[in-house]
Amino acid sequence: MAAETMSARIADAWEQAWNHGEVDALDEVLAVDYRRTSLIDPRVLDREDMKRTIRQMRASFPDLITRVDQCIEGPDTLAILWRSSGTHLGEFADVPPTGKRIEVAGASFCRIKNSLITDEVETWDPRDILATLGIHSLRSARENQEFL
Amino acid sequence: MTTPSLEIEPMTAERVKGFHRTFVTGVTAVTTRDGATEEPRGLVVNAFSALSLDPPSIVVCVQKTSTSYRHLFARDHLAVNILAADQAEVASQLASKAPDKFTHIRWRPAPAGSPVLDGAAAWLEARITERIQSSTHTMFIAEVTAVDHSDRAPLLYASGRFYDGGHLTELGEKD
């Protein structure tokens, strides 16, 4: 499959999942045994966890828009530079809604096999979104939070 | 000089509470406005402290299960009212879970709208700058934007009881 096609397929799936809530679009680009890890969070998310995370994010930020700024491709790797913005209108990571706008950016580093993402490493922690609003979570507040 | 080791009994929740009961505090009413309806919201807090004088900032700790908790996220300002010695009834009303806590409480809005309770010994309004979540409580750090105080004696709280801050016995110098 051509490199451009892989980037386009991923950008389209992200658009459907993150911006329209059609999370099953991820099935087109994530392998069945997909694993998502974070550089700063030891928990591992599978494909269904990822869909649940996106649903939670969209419930917290109903107008959430995520844009892929750039994709950089290798033979079996892909780096995605992205940014998201939205309004905090629902509870998020145990934090009541503030009604404030948030904007965050990050990068994902993916391993590709048979045109599907098998592993993804995130550079950010979803809970740090609220740090931009002066809302911080101590370790004790994070221990019982699922995924976020 | 040597001292004998402490004889420490097993720690229990009751012993922790016993520790806190020995600490005498004032009683504050932390207030704000409903993010949707503008109704006054508030609760009684004794976990209040000055944080710094320059900038003038304070900290209050609020339990996440409080009915007023979510409003402290929807609004940018809060007020801290230091209750006066004759406001024990106000403290009891604000400590309840009743939806109409303010029915019998007279108040006026501070410059940013936070409720200032009539008859409070002192009050301040502050802009919330940081919200720091721990497991059961959130610490709200806020920068003072308006303040006033009176000569009314404060209400005091110790061992689960209220006391009149106007009838304290000052310790004299030892001979």
Interface residues (C-beta under 8 A of the other chain):
Chain A: D94 V95 P96 P97 T98 G99 G134 I135 H136 S137 L138 S140 A141 E143 N144
Chain B: G35 K64 Y69 R70 F73 A74 I128 T129 E130 R131 I132 Q133 S134 S135
